[in-house]
């Protein structure tokens, strides 16, 4: 599973998939993201293939399929 785009808001990560959008509260993503600042969360980078997300400032990497499965 891959994402076409991602969006960060104050309270959630939004995954834009081919067929839908999935909104995941930060608390359900990871403890590190739940305790991060909004500025740190906004540094999210979608991998070139759309299969993962990296937060360079937080040294956090999550897979799209894992996030959708747990949502």
C-alpha positions as CSV (number, residue, x, y, z in Angstrom):
1,X,0.0,0.0,0.0
2,X,1.3,3.5,-0.8
3,X,0.2,7.0,-0.3
4,X,-0.1,9.7,-2.9
5,X,0.4,12.5,-0.4
6,X,0.5,13.3,3.3
7,X,-0.8,16.2,5.4
8,X,0.0,17.1,9.0
9,X,-2.4,19.0,11.2
10,X,-2.2,20.0,14.9
11,X,-4.0,16.8,16.0
12,X,-3.5,14.2,13.2
13,X,-1.6,12.8,10.2
14,X,-3.7,12.5,7.1
15,X,-2.8,9.9,4.5
16,X,-4.1,10.6,1.0
17,X,-4.5,7.2,-0.7
18,X,-5.7,6.5,-4.2
19,X,-9.2,5.6,-3.0
20,X,-9.6,7.5,0.2
21,X,-8.1,9.7,3.0
22,X,-7.2,8.2,6.3
23,X,-6.9,10.5,9.4
24,X,-4.8,9.1,12.2
25,X,-4.5,11.0,15.5
26,X,-0.8,11.5,16.5
27,X,-1.3,9.4,19.6
28,X,-2.1,6.4,17.4
29,X,1.0,6.9,15.2
30,X,3.7,6.6,17.8
31,X,4.7,7.9,21.3
32,X,7.5,10.0,19.7
33,X,5.1,11.8,17.3
34,X,2.5,12.2,20.1
35,X,5.0,14.1,22.2
36,X,6.6,16.1,19.3
37,X,5.9,19.7,18.6
38,X,3.7,20.7,15.6
39,X,6.8,22.1,13.9
40,X,8.7,18.8,14.3
41,X,5.7,16.9,12.9
42,X,5.5,19.2,9.9
43,X,8.9,18.0,8.7
44,X,7.3,14.7,7.5
45,X,8.7,13.4,4.2
46,X,6.8,10.9,2.1
47,X,9.2,8.3,0.6
48,X,9.6,8.5,-3.3
49,X,7.5,5.3,-3.7
50,X,4.9,6.4,-1.2
51,X,5.4,3.4,1.0
52,X,6.7,5.2,4.1
53,X,7.1,8.5,6.0
54,X,10.2,9.9,7.7
55,X,10.5,12.6,10.2
56,X,14.2,13.6,10.0
57,X,14.1,15.9,13.1
58,X,12.7,13.1,15.2
59,X,14.5,10.1,13.7
60,X,11.1,8.4,13.2
61,X,10.1,6.2,10.2
62,X,6.7,4.6,9.7
63,X,5.2,2.5,6.9
64,X,2.0,3.5,5.2
65,X,0.7,-0.1,5.4
66,X,1.3,-0.2,9.1
67,X,-0.4,3.1,9.7
68,X,-3.5,2.2,7.7
69,X,-3.7,-1.3,9.3
70,X,-3.6,0.2,12.8
71,X,-6.0,3.1,12.0
